[in-house]
Amino acid sequence: MISSRNALSSLEQALRGIRRDEENLSGVLRNASEELASVRTRQADAFRALARLRLDALKQGEVFGQIDTVEARALELIRQWQKRVDEAIDERNALEMQIERTEDERLEKVDDVDAAIQAIEDLQEATEPEIEADASWQAQRKKLATATSVAKAADEKANNAEADLDDKGKPYKADPLFMYLWNAGFGTSKYKSGGLTRFFDAWIARFIGFERARQDYHMLTEIPKRLRQHADYVAEKAEAEDVALEEIERRLLEARGITQLESRLEALHKALTDAEARLDALRSEFEQRAQDDKILLDPKQDPSHRDAVEMLAKALEREDLDQLWREAKQTPTGEDEGLVSQLNQDLNRIRDVERQITEARQAIVRLAERRVELERSRDRFYRSGYDNPIGGFSNGDAIGEVIGGILTGALESGKLDDLFDIGYRQRRRPRRGNVGGGFRLPSGGRWTGGGTIGGGRRGRSRPGGFRTTGGF
């Protein structure tokens, strides 16, 4: 069994790893985009050099003018886009570092809370012999045992009567004429029909012997109701005796200083809750930035970058440049040969870098989807109260395997949620005696409510069974 803290830590470590992978891929994307702009600039320089060799002065000026003007505008747009990308990545990296610092701070506060809980449990355990030796506690425990025995017996009688009603009531429920008159309240003050309806209802009642059956069915249904009322009443008395016993335990614990320890736990829990709130705000900001950066980091979706690339490509694809390219390939001699070779290399590199950019962006999208999956599970973890400091999971190995599956994209967070639901347990510290009353957890915050911890006898009455737990 692993503690709730360890399960949550595994989840957050996986999220931290994904964010770092996103950061690394963003760097790859930024570097690839810079290289793409550099190769395109080199490509334009090669075309200019070819123009010098192959074109007359008039055409050189025309080609140079076209390339220089478009290139200057395109490269400026690309530089502006690159600047925005650099700023976005730097801000996101800074936010990631802030999240990690806050997560570390939160873990320190979790340690403080764990230590405070342990101090209270140690005091509770040390006080148990004194509680068990207290005469008032012993007398009250006997009263509780008697009240519990009575409540259980009353609940069993009510259960048996309800079972009898289900079995013996079937013939009545199967008779449509009887049930019609019964539901209409015939023979009682609830019956409201008059005229011909009353006449024919009376005739039907005489025909089927309704009055005798009504009395029998009434008795059959009333006995379970009265027994259940009595069972609920004695269950409430048992509950009151349980509360009285816990009050005695509480008084003895307070005499040993548990109130001061609980006050310290309250303060530490508030500090933990505040850290959680700051962490939530940072994570929300990170998620919003991730959504905003999704378009910015894709050169094909950013309008300025897309326009710049198209602008430069059109200038290099003019008819006279195509002719220049064909002529150079037909007579590859001297400097022409080197320039054509360079252009071929540049074109191949442009394709490679564009493919690298596409793959990096697709990887970022996949990582973002997996991060969202894990964040969804983490948020549900909190909503379900699984961060309870005495909580744990009996299926820790399976949880680790599913987290790994989500990281590789093989599984979805729903599988992890199912494991949390199935494996969650409240860890119980073994008791040396019969003391079941616990200490008081602070209310609110990131774990489930207030109440007691470390046992507790509190039961609840309900139709169908008197239910008790702990020291009853």
C-alpha positions in Angstrom: 0.0 0.0 0.0 1.3 3.5 -0.9 0.2 6.6 0.9 -2.0 9.3 -0.8 1.0 11.6 -0.7 3.2 9.1 -2.7 0.5 8.5 -5.2 0.0 12.3 -5.7 3.7 12.8 -5.9 4.0 10.2 -8.7 1.3 12.0 -10.6 3.0 15.4 -10.1 6.4 14.0 -11.0 5.0 12.7 -14.3 3.4 16.1 -15.0 6.7 17.8 -14.2 8.5 15.5 -16.7 5.9 16.3 -19.4 6.3 20.0 -18.9 10.1 19.7 -19.2 9.7 17.7 -22.4 7.5 20.4 -23.7 10.1 22.9 -22.8 12.8 20.9 -24.6 10.7 20.5 -27.7 9.9 24.2 -27.7 13.6 24.8 -27.8 14.0 22.4 -30.7 11.2 24.2 -32.5 12.8 27.6 -31.9 16.2 26.4 -33.1 14.8 24.7 -36.2 12.9 27.9 -37.1 16.0 29.9 -36.8 17.9 27.5 -39.0 15.1 27.6 -41.6 15.4 31.4 -41.8 19.2 31.1 -42.1 19.0 28.5 -44.9 16.4 30.6 -46.8 18.8 33.6 -46.5 21.7 31.5 -47.8 19.4 30.3 -50.7 18.7 33.9 -51.7 22.4 34.7 -51.6 23.1 31.7 -53.9 20.5 32.9 -56.4 22.1 36.4 -56.4 25.5 34.9 -57.1 24.1 32.8 -60.0 22.4 35.9 -61.3 25.8 37.7 -61.4 27.3 34.9 -63.4 24.4 34.2 -65.8 22.5 37.5 -66.3 23.4 40.8 -67.8 23.7 43.9 -65.7 20.1 45.0 -66.4 18.6 41.7 -65.4 20.9 41.5 -62.4 19.5 44.7 -61.1 15.9 43.5 -61.7 16.5 40.1 -60.0 18.5 41.6 -57.1 15.9 44.2 -56.5 13.1 41.6 -56.4 15.1 39.4 -54.0 16.5 42.1 -51.8 13.2 43.9 -51.3 11.1 40.7 -50.6 13.9 39.2 -48.6 14.2 42.2 -46.4 10.5 42.3 -45.7 10.2 38.5 -45.2 13.2 38.3 -42.9 11.9 41.2 -40.8 8.6 39.4 -40.4 10.4 36.2 -39.5 12.6 38.1 -37.0 9.4 39.5 -35.4 7.8 36.1 -35.1 11.1 34.6 -33.7 11.2 37.4 -31.1 7.6 36.6 -30.0 8.4 32.9 -29.9 11.6 33.5 -27.8 9.6 35.7 -25.4 6.8 33.2 -25.1 9.2 30.3 -24.4 11.2 32.3 -21.9 8.1 33.3 -20.1 6.8 29.8 -20.1 10.1 28.4 -18.9 10.1 31.0 -16.0 6.5 30.0 -15.1 7.6 26.3 -15.1 10.4 27.0 -12.7 8.0 29.0 -10.5 5.6 26.0 -10.6 8.4 23.6 -9.6 9.4 25.9 -6.7 5.8 26.1 -5.5 5.4 22.3 -5.8 8.6 21.8 -3.6 7.2 24.4 -1.2 3.9 22.4 -1.0 5.8 19.2 -0.3 7.6 20.8 2.6 4.3 21.9 4.0 2.9 18.4 3.5 5.8 17.2 5.6 4.9 19.7 8.3 1.3 18.6 8.3 2.3 14.9 8.4 4.6 15.6 11.4 1.8 17.5 13.2 -0.6 14.6 12.7 2.0 12.1 13.9 2.5 14.2 17.1 -1.3 14.1 17.8 -1.5 10.4 17.1 1.5 9.8 19.5 -0.3 11.8 22.2 -3.5 9.9 21.5 -1.7 6.5 21.8 0.1 7.6 25.0 -3.2 8.7 26.5 -5.1 5.4 25.8 -4.1 3.6 29.0 -5.3 6.5 31.1 -8.6 6.7 29.1 -9.2 2.9 29.5 -8.5 3.2 33.3 -11.0 6.0 33.8 -14.1 4.9 35.7 -16.5 7.2 33.9 -15.2 5.9 30.5 -15.6 2.3 31.6 -19.2 3.0 32.8 -20.1 4.8 29.6 -18.6 2.1 27.5 -20.9 -0.4 29.1 -23.9 1.8 28.4 -22.8 2.1 24.8 -22.4 -1.7 24.5 -25.9 -2.2 25.9 -27.4 0.5 23.6 -25.6 -1.0 20.6 -26.8 -4.5 21.4 -30.4 -3.2 21.7 -30.1 -1.3 18.5 -28.7 -4.3 16.6 -31.6 -6.5 17.8 -34.2 -3.9 16.9 -32.7 -3.5 13.5 -32.8 -7.3 12.9 -36.5 -7.4 13.9 -37.2 -4.6 11.5 -35.3 -6.3 8.7 -37.2 -9.5 9.3 -40.6 -7.7 9.3 -39.7 -5.9 6.1 -38.7 -9.3 4.5 -42.0 -10.8 5.6 -43.8 -7.8 4.0 -42.1 -8.4 0.7 -43.0 -12.1 0.9 -46.5 -12.2 2.4 -47.5 -9.0 0.6 -47.1 -10.5 -2.9 -50.7 -12.0 -3.1 -52.2 -8.7 -2.1 -50.1 -6.8 -4.7 -51.0 -9.4 -7.3 -54.8 -8.8 -6.9 -55.7 -5.8 -9.1 -59.1 -5.3 -7.5 -57.7 -5.3 -4.0 -54.9 -2.9 -4.9 -57.4 -0.6 -6.7 -59.5 -0.3 -3.5 -56.4 -0.1 -1.3 -54.9 2.7 -3.2 -58.2 4.5 -3.3 -58.4 4.3 0.5 -61.7 2.5 0.5 -63.0 1.8 4.0 -60.9 4.6 5.5 -61.2 8.4 5.9 -59.0 8.8 2.8 -61.7 7.5 0.5 -63.2 10.5 -1.4 -65.3 9.0 -4.2 -69.1 9.3 -4.4 -72.1 8.5 -6.5 -71.9 5.5 -8.8 -68.2 5.1 -8.1 -68.8 4.6 -4.4 -71.7 2.2 -5.2 -69.6 0.0 -7.5 -66.6 0.1 -5.2 -68.7 -1.1 -2.4 -70.1 -3.9 -4.6 -66.5 -5.0 -5.5 -65.4 -4.8 -1.9 -68.2 -7.2 -0.8 -67.5 -9.5 -3.8 -63.8 -9.9 -2.9 -64.1 -9.7 0.9 -62.0 -6.5 0.9 -62.6 -5.4 4.5 -61.0 -8.4 6.1 -58.1 -8.4 3.6 -57.6 -4.7 4.2 -57.2 -5.2 7.9 -54.8 -8.0 7.4 -52.7 -6.1 4.9 -52.8 -3.0 7.0 -51.4 -5.0 9.9 -48.8 -6.5 7.6 -47.6 -3.1 6.5 -47.8 -1.3 9.9 -45.6 -3.8 11.8 -42.5 -3.1 9.7 -43.0 0.6 9.9 -43.3 0.6 13.7 -40.4 -1.8 14.1 -38.3 0.5 11.8 -39.3 3.6 13.8 -38.3 1.8 17.0 -35.0 0.6 15.4 -34.2 4.2 14.3 -35.1 5.5 17.8 -32.8 3.0 19.6 -30.0 3.6 17.0 -30.2 7.3 17.8 -29.8 6.5 21.5 -26.8 4.3 20.7 -25.4 7.2 18.7 -25.9 9.5 21.7 -24.1 7.1 24.0 -21.3 6.9 21.5 -21.0 10.7 21.4 -21.0 10.7 25.2 -18.1 8.2 25.2 -16.1 10.3 22.8 -16.7 13.4 24.9 -15.1 11.6 27.9 -12.2 10.6 25.7 -11.9 14.2 24.4 -11.9 15.6 27.9 -9.0 13.4 28.8 -7.1 14.2 25.6 -7.5 17.9 26.1 -6.1 17.5 29.6 -3.0 16.1 28.0 -2.6 19.1 25.6 -4.2 17.9 22.4 -5.9 21.2 21.8 -2.5 23.0 21.3 -1.4 20.3 18.9 -4.6 20.6 16.9 -4.2 24.4 16.7 -0.7 23.9 15.3 -2.1 21.4 12.8 -4.8 24.0 11.9 -2.2 26.6 11.1 0.0 24.3 9.1 -3.0 23.0 7.2 -3.9 26.6 6.3 -0.4 27.2 5.1 -0.7 24.1 3.0 -4.0 25.2 1.6 -2.6 28.6 0.7 0.3 26.9 -1.1 -2.2 24.8 -3.0 -4.1 27.9 -4.0 -1.0 29.5 -5.4 -0.1 26.3 -7.2 -3.5 26.2 -8.8 -3.2 29.7 -10.0 0.2 29.0 -11.6 -1.0 25.8 -13.2 -4.0 27.7 -14.7 -1.7 30.3 -16.0 0.6 27.7 -17.5 -2.4 26.0 -19.2 -3.6 29.2 -20.7 -0.1 30.0 -22.0 0.1 26.5 -23.5 -3.1 27.1 -25.4 -1.9 30.5 -26.6 1.5 29.2 -27.6 0.0 26.3 -29.6 -0.6 28.6 -32.6 2.4 30.8 -32.0 4.8 27.9 -32.0 3.4 26.6 -35.3 5.1 28.6 -38.1 2.4 27.5 -40.5 -0.4 28.9 -38.4 1.3 32.2 -37.4 0.1 34.8 -39.9 3.3 36.9 -40.1 5.6 33.9 -40.4 3.4 32.2 -43.0 3.2 35.4 -45.1 6.9 35.9 -44.9 7.7 32.4 -46.1 5.2 32.6 -48.9 6.6 36.0 -49.9 10.2 34.8 -50.1 9.2 31.6 -51.9 7.3 33.5 -54.6 10.3 35.7 -55.2 12.6 32.7 -55.7 10.1 31.0 -57.9 9.9 33.7 -60.6 10.1 32.5 -64.1 13.5 34.1 -64.8 15.0 32.5 -61.7 13.6 29.1 -62.8 15.3 29.6 -66.2 18.5 30.6 -64.4 18.3 27.4 -62.4 17.8 25.3 -65.5 20.7 26.9 -67.4 23.0 26.5 -64.5 22.2 22.8 -64.3 22.8 22.3 -68.0 26.2 23.9 -67.9 27.6 23.1 -64.4 31.1 24.4 -64.7 33.3 26.2 -62.3 31.5 28.4 -59.9 28.1 27.5 -61.4 28.5 23.9 -60.3 29.3 24.9 -56.7 26.3 27.3 -56.5 23.9 24.7 -58.0 25.2 22.1 -55.5 24.7 24.6 -52.7 21.2 25.3 -53.8 20.4 21.6 -54.0 21.7 21.2 -50.4 19.7 24.2 -49.2 16.5 22.8 -50.8 17.0 19.4 -49.1 17.9 21.0 -45.8 14.8 23.2 -46.0 12.7 20.1 -46.5 14.4 18.4 -43.5 14.0 21.4 -41.2 10.4 21.8 -42.2 9.8 18.1 -41.4 11.6 18.6 -38.1 9.4 21.6 -37.3 6.3 19.6 -38.1 7.4 16.6 -36.0 8.3 18.8 -33.1 5.0 20.6 -33.2 3.1 17.3 -33.4 5.1 16.0 -30.4 4.3 19.1 -28.4 0.6 18.6 -29.2 0.8 15.0 -28.1 2.6 15.9 -24.9 0.0 18.6 -24.2 -2.8 16.1 -24.6 -1.1 13.7 -22.1 -0.4 16.6 -19.7 -4.1 17.5 -19.8 -5.0 13.8 -19.1 -2.8 13.7 -16.0 -4.0 17.2 -14.9 -7.6 16.0 -15.2 -6.8 12.9 -13.0 -4.9 15.1 -10.5 -7.9 17.5 -10.2 -10.3 14.6 -9.7 -7.9 13.2 -7.1 -8.4 16.3 -5.1 -12.2 16.5 -5.7 -12.6 12.9 -4.5 -10.8 13.7 -1.2 -8.0 11.2 -2.0 -5.4 13.7 -0.6 -6.6 12.8 2.9 -3.4 12.6 5.0 -4.4 9.2 6.3 -5.4 7.9 2.9 -3.6 5.4 0.8 -3.9 3.0 -2.2 -3.6 -0.7 -2.1 -2.8 -0.9 -5.8 0.3 1.3 -6.0 2.1 -0.8 -8.6 -0.9 -0.7 -11.0 -1.1 3.1 -10.5 2.5 3.5 -11.5 2.0 1.3 -14.6 -1.0 3.3 -15.7 0.8 6.6 -15.2 3.5 5.2 -17.5 0.9 4.2 -20.0 -0.5 7.7 -20.1 3.0 9.1 -20.6 3.5 6.9 -23.7 0.0 7.7 -25.0 -1.2 4.1 -24.7 -3.8 4.8 -22.0 -6.2 7.5 -21.0 -6.7 9.1 -17.6 -10.0 7.3 -17.1 -8.0 4.1 -16.3 -6.1 6.0 -13.6 -9.3 7.3 -12.1 -10.7 3.8 -11.9 -7.6 2.6 -10.1 -7.8 5.5 -7.6 -11.5 4.6 -6.9 -10.8 0.9 -6.5 -7.6 1.1 -4.5 -8.3 4.0 -2.1 -8.2 3.1 1.6 -8.0 5.0 4.8 -4.9 3.8 6.6 -5.6 2.9 10.3 -2.9 2.9 13.0 -3.2 -0.3 15.1 -4.7 0.3 18.5 -3.5 -1.3 21.6 -6.9 -1.0 23.4 -10.5 -0.2 22.8 -10.3 3.6 22.4 -11.9 4.7 19.2 -12.3 8.4 19.5 -9.9 10.4 17.3 -8.6 13.9 17.0 -10.1 16.6 14.9 -8.8 17.4 11.4 -9.1 21.0 10.2 -12.1 21.6 8.0 -11.9 22.7 4.4 -8.7 22.8 2.4 -7.5 20.0 0.1 -8.5 17.0 2.1 -11.9 15.7 3.1 -13.8 17.8 5.6 -13.2 17.8 9.4 -14.2 15.1 11.8 -12.0 12.5 13.5 -9.0 10.4 12.5 -7.5 7.2 13.9 -10.7 5.1 14.4 -14.0 6.4 15.6 -17.1 4.4 16.4 -19.7 6.6 14.8 -22.4 4.6 13.1 -25.6 5.4 11.2 -29.1 4.0 11.2 -30.7 3.4 7.9 -33.5 1.3 6.5 -32.4 -2.3 6.2 -29.6 -2.4 8.7 -28.0 -0.9 11.8 -24.4 -0.2 10.6 -21.5 0.4 13.0 -17.8 0.7 12.5 -14.7 1.0 14.7 -15.0 0.3 18.4 -18.7 -0.6 18.7 
